[in-house]
């Protein structure tokens, strides 16, 4: 999801500065050198200035085109995006090593056109990143793999530390907001099965506000995620990425005070970490710091 500029009036709390600085330039150079993509650019993320200036980026693997056509997303859609780059896992590992990170976030486009939907490529990326830097904590934001458990197992067994999959919106709005191959129940099943496959795996999800949902519907989604063991939740404002007809208009701009209220609802339900705010996105730096601390504490407890 990305920020609308010039065609929808934005409240004052949704103004952002243009990206700049040494960190921003460094990441742009790495991307160009290794032919990599970031979801920061493809999804027009409003936090790109803050994150890139601090040396943080969310790398998007398997190309810049997705086989899904979700109505909130600015990533290009294509039925057959083209072949995967066999060198991408190595280039990704090299780039993350060069950034000298403690916590890395990787996301993917959906590749329904591939026999395994790209699951083996995702797993290879994670393995090579971890081999290059074993102490690096890797969060992988995955597609739903159409519920295929073999695909999910490949990623879960790759050594990933945090498995993230976004519910995106409430149950009622899912058929309108997401691609027809996605479903609310399928997303819940992916998160539930990942936890069953590896009980110690940290699971995470995200929702968008401002699509016409009600408070009761948000609470239902929060409860559904907690019932399947999801520990980390982020909620942010939906911002229309372009004027294209497929992109949904914003139903409402949710004020910061309402996000604070939602955060309290989620904390009361027992999520270990919650971030709710207009600019909060799936990859959120404060959340990464929390998860890093928790995973390191778990590692120490096993020593």
C-alpha positions as CSV (number, residue, x, y, z in Angstrom):
1,X,0.0,0.0,0.0
2,X,1.2,3.5,-0.8
3,X,0.6,7.1,-0.4
4,X,-1.7,9.2,-2.6
5,X,-0.4,12.5,-3.8
6,X,-2.2,15.1,-5.8
7,X,-5.6,13.5,-6.3
8,X,-7.0,13.0,-2.8
9,X,-6.8,15.6,0.0
10,X,-4.8,14.3,2.9
11,X,-5.2,15.2,6.5
12,X,-2.2,17.0,8.1
13,X,-1.1,13.9,10.0
14,X,-0.5,12.1,6.7
15,X,2.1,14.5,5.3
16,X,5.6,13.0,4.7
17,X,8.9,14.4,3.6
18,X,10.7,13.4,0.4
19,X,13.3,10.6,0.7
20,X,16.9,11.7,0.9
21,X,20.2,11.3,2.8
22,X,23.2,9.0,2.8
23,X,21.3,5.9,3.8
24,X,18.8,6.4,1.1
25,X,21.5,6.8,-1.6
26,X,23.4,3.7,-0.3
27,X,20.4,1.4,-0.6
28,X,19.6,2.7,-4.1
29,X,23.1,1.9,-5.1
30,X,22.9,-1.6,-3.8
31,X,19.6,-2.3,-5.5
32,X,21.1,-1.1,-8.8
33,X,24.2,-3.1,-8.5
34,X,22.4,-6.4,-7.7
35,X,19.2,-5.9,-9.7
36,X,17.0,-6.2,-6.6
37,X,13.6,-4.7,-5.8
38,X,12.2,-3.4,-2.6
39,X,8.6,-3.3,-1.5
40,X,9.4,0.2,-0.2
41,X,9.5,1.5,-3.8
42,X,7.0,-0.9,-5.5
43,X,4.3,-0.2,-2.9
44,X,5.1,3.5,-2.6
45,X,5.6,3.2,1.1
46,X,5.3,6.5,3.0
47,X,8.0,5.5,5.4
48,X,10.7,5.1,2.8
49,X,12.5,8.3,3.8
50,X,12.8,7.3,7.5
51,X,13.7,3.7,6.9
52,X,16.2,4.1,4.1
53,X,17.9,6.9,6.0
54,X,18.4,4.5,8.8
55,X,19.7,1.7,6.5
56,X,16.5,-0.4,6.6
57,X,14.7,-1.7,3.5
58,X,12.2,-4.5,2.8
59,X,13.6,-6.5,-0.1
60,X,11.0,-7.9,-2.5
61,X,12.0,-11.1,-4.3
62,X,10.9,-13.0,-7.5
63,X,10.6,-9.8,-9.6
64,X,8.6,-6.6,-9.6
65,X,5.4,-8.1,-11.1
66,X,2.8,-10.1,-9.2
67,X,0.3,-12.6,-10.5
68,X,-2.4,-11.3,-8.2
69,X,-4.4,-8.1,-8.7
70,X,-5.3,-6.9,-5.3
71,X,-7.2,-3.6,-5.4
72,X,-5.1,-1.9,-2.7
73,X,-1.7,-2.7,-4.1
74,X,0.5,-0.7,-6.4
75,X,2.8,-3.6,-7.4
76,X,2.5,-4.3,-11.1
77,X,0.2,-7.3,-12.0
78,X,1.0,-9.8,-14.8
79,X,-0.3,-13.3,-15.6
80,X,3.2,-14.5,-16.4
81,X,5.8,-12.2,-15.0
82,X,8.8,-14.0,-16.4
83,X,11.5,-16.4,-15.2
84,X,13.1,-16.2,-11.8
85,X,16.6,-14.9,-11.5
86,X,18.7,-17.9,-10.3
87,X,21.4,-15.5,-8.9
88,X,18.8,-13.6,-6.8
89,X,19.4,-15.6,-3.6
90,X,23.2,-14.9,-3.7
91,X,22.7,-11.2,-4.6
92,X,20.2,-10.8,-1.8
93,X,22.5,-12.4,0.7
94,X,25.4,-10.1,-0.4
95,X,23.2,-7.0,-0.2
96,X,22.0,-7.8,3.3
97,X,25.5,-8.5,4.4
98,X,26.7,-5.2,3.1
99,X,24.0,-3.4,5.0
100,X,25.3,-5.0,8.2
101,X,21.8,-5.5,9.6
102,X,20.6,-7.4,12.7
103,X,17.1,-7.8,11.4
104,X,16.1,-8.2,7.7
105,X,12.6,-8.2,6.2
106,X,12.0,-10.0,2.9
107,X,8.7,-10.1,1.0
108,X,7.6,-11.7,-2.2
109,X,5.3,-11.2,-5.1
110,X,2.7,-14.0,-5.7
111,X,3.8,-16.4,-8.5
112,X,0.7,-18.5,-9.2
113,X,2.3,-19.3,-12.7
114,X,5.1,-21.4,-11.2
115,X,4.6,-25.1,-10.4
116,X,5.6,-24.5,-6.7
117,X,4.5,-20.9,-6.7
118,X,8.1,-19.9,-6.0
119,X,8.3,-21.5,-2.6
120,X,11.7,-23.3,-3.3
121,X,13.1,-19.9,-4.5
122,X,11.9,-18.2,-1.4
123,X,13.4,-20.9,0.8
124,X,16.7,-20.7,-1.1
125,X,16.9,-17.0,-0.6
126,X,16.4,-17.4,3.2
127,X,19.0,-20.2,3.4
128,X,21.6,-18.2,1.6
129,X,20.9,-15.1,3.6
130,X,21.2,-17.1,6.9
131,X,24.4,-18.9,5.6
132,X,26.1,-15.6,4.9
133,X,25.1,-14.2,8.3
134,X,23.8,-16.8,10.8
135,X,22.9,-14.3,13.5
136,X,20.8,-12.2,11.2
137,X,17.1,-12.4,12.2
138,X,15.0,-13.0,9.0
139,X,11.4,-12.1,8.7
140,X,9.6,-13.4,5.6
141,X,6.3,-11.9,4.5
142,X,4.8,-14.6,2.3
143,X,1.9,-15.0,-0.1
144,X,-0.8,-17.5,0.8
145,X,0.6,-20.2,-1.7
146,X,-3.1,-20.9,-2.3
147,X,-3.0,-22.9,0.9
148,X,-0.6,-25.5,-0.5
149,X,1.0,-27.0,2.6
150,X,4.1,-28.3,0.7
151,X,4.9,-24.8,-0.4
152,X,4.4,-23.5,3.2
153,X,6.5,-26.3,4.6
154,X,9.4,-25.3,2.3
155,X,9.5,-21.8,3.8
156,X,8.9,-22.8,7.4
157,X,11.8,-25.3,7.2
158,X,14.2,-22.8,5.6
159,X,15.4,-21.4,8.9
160,X,13.2,-18.3,8.8
161,X,12.8,-16.6,12.2
162,X,9.5,-14.7,11.7
163,X,6.7,-15.8,9.3
164,X,4.5,-13.0,8.3
165,X,1.3,-13.2,6.2
166,X,-1.2,-10.3,6.0
167,X,-4.9,-10.6,6.5
168,X,-5.0,-7.2,4.9
169,X,-8.7,-6.4,5.7
170,X,-11.8,-7.7,7.5
171,X,-13.7,-10.8,6.5
172,X,-16.6,-8.9,4.8
173,X,-14.3,-6.7,2.6
174,X,-11.9,-9.4,1.6
175,X,-13.6,-10.4,-1.7
176,X,-13.7,-6.7,-2.7
177,X,-10.2,-5.7,-1.6
178,X,-8.1,-8.7,-2.4
179,X,-7.5,-10.9,-5.5
180,X,-10.2,-13.5,-6.1
181,X,-7.6,-16.3,-5.4
182,X,-7.2,-14.9,-1.9
183,X,-9.6,-15.5,1.0
184,X,-9.9,-14.5,4.6
185,X,-10.1,-18.2,5.7
186,X,-7.2,-19.2,3.6
187,X,-5.0,-16.6,5.1
188,X,-5.9,-17.6,8.6
189,X,-5.2,-21.3,7.7
190,X,-1.7,-20.4,6.4
191,X,-0.8,-18.7,9.7
192,X,-2.3,-21.5,11.7
193,X,-0.5,-24.2,9.8
194,X,2.8,-22.4,10.0
195,X,2.5,-22.3,13.8
196,X,1.6,-26.0,13.9
197,X,4.5,-27.0,11.7
198,X,6.9,-25.1,13.9
199,X,5.4,-24.1,17.3
200,X,8.4,-21.8,18.2
201,X,8.0,-19.8,15.0
202,X,7.0,-16.2,15.6
203,X,4.0,-15.3,13.4
204,X,2.8,-11.9,12.4
205,X,0.0,-10.2,10.4
206,X,-1.2,-6.8,9.3
207,X,-4.5,-5.1,8.5
208,X,-5.4,-1.8,6.7
209,X,-7.8,0.7,8.1
210,X,-9.9,3.1,6.0
211,X,-11.6,0.7,3.6
212,X,-15.0,0.9,5.2
213,X,-14.7,-1.6,8.0
214,X,-16.5,-1.3,11.3
215,X,-15.0,-1.4,14.8
216,X,-16.8,-4.7,15.4
217,X,-15.2,-6.2,12.2
218,X,-11.7,-5.1,13.3
219,X,-12.2,-6.8,16.7
220,X,-13.4,-10.0,15.0
221,X,-10.2,-10.0,12.9
222,X,-8.0,-9.3,16.0
223,X,-9.7,-12.2,17.8
224,X,-9.3,-14.6,14.8
225,X,-5.6,-13.9,14.6
226,X,-5.1,-14.4,18.4
227,X,-7.0,-17.7,18.3
228,X,-4.5,-19.2,15.9
229,X,-1.5,-18.0,17.9
230,X,-0.4,-14.9,15.9
231,X,1.8,-12.8,18.3
232,X,2.5,-9.6,16.3
233,X,0.0,-7.3,14.7
234,X,0.3,-4.1,12.8
235,X,-2.5,-1.8,11.6
236,X,-2.1,1.2,9.3
237,X,-4.0,3.6,7.1
238,X,-4.9,2.5,3.6
239,X,-3.8,5.1,1.1
240,X,-4.8,4.8,-2.6
241,X,-1.6,4.3,-4.6
242,X,-2.9,5.6,-8.0
243,X,-5.9,6.9,-9.9
244,X,-6.3,3.6,-11.7
245,X,-9.8,2.2,-11.6
246,X,-8.7,-1.0,-10.0
247,X,-7.3,0.8,-6.9
248,X,-9.9,1.4,-4.2
249,X,-10.7,4.9,-3.0
250,X,-10.2,5.7,0.7
251,X,-13.4,5.3,2.6
252,X,-12.2,7.2,5.6
253,X,-9.0,8.7,7.1
254,X,-8.7,7.2,10.6
255,X,-7.3,9.8,13.1
256,X,-4.3,8.9,15.3
257,X,-6.6,8.7,18.4
258,X,-8.6,5.9,16.9
259,X,-5.4,4.0,16.1
260,X,-4.4,4.3,19.7
261,X,-7.7,2.9,20.7
262,X,-7.3,-0.1,18.3
263,X,-3.9,-0.7,19.7
264,X,-5.3,-1.0,23.2
265,X,-8.0,-3.4,22.0
266,X,-5.3,-5.6,20.5
267,X,-3.1,-5.5,23.6
268,X,-6.0,-6.5,25.7
269,X,-6.4,-9.6,23.5
270,X,-2.9,-10.7,24.3
271,X,-0.8,-9.9,21.3
272,X,2.9,-9.7,22.3
273,X,3.5,-6.7,20.1
274,X,1.0,-4.3,18.5
275,X,1.7,-1.2,16.3
276,X,-1.3,0.8,15.1
277,X,-0.9,4.2,13.4
278,X,-1.5,6.1,10.1
279,X,2.0,5.2,8.8
280,X,2.4,1.8,10.3
281,X,3.1,-0.9,7.7
282,X,3.8,-4.6,7.7
283,X,7.5,-3.9,8.0
284,X,7.7,-1.6,11.0
285,X,11.0,-0.7,12.6
286,X,9.8,-0.5,16.2
287,X,8.2,-3.9,15.8
288,X,11.4,-5.4,14.4
289,X,13.3,-4.2,17.4
290,X,10.8,-5.9,19.7
291,X,10.8,-9.2,17.8
292,X,14.6,-9.1,17.7
293,X,14.8,-8.8,21.5
294,X,12.2,-11.6,22.0
295,X,14.0,-14.0,19.6
296,X,17.4,-13.3,21.2
297,X,15.9,-13.9,24.6
298,X,14.5,-17.3,23.5
299,X,17.9,-18.3,22.1
300,X,19.5,-17.5,25.4
301,X,16.9,-19.5,27.4
302,X,17.8,-22.6,25.3
303,X,21.6,-22.3,26.0
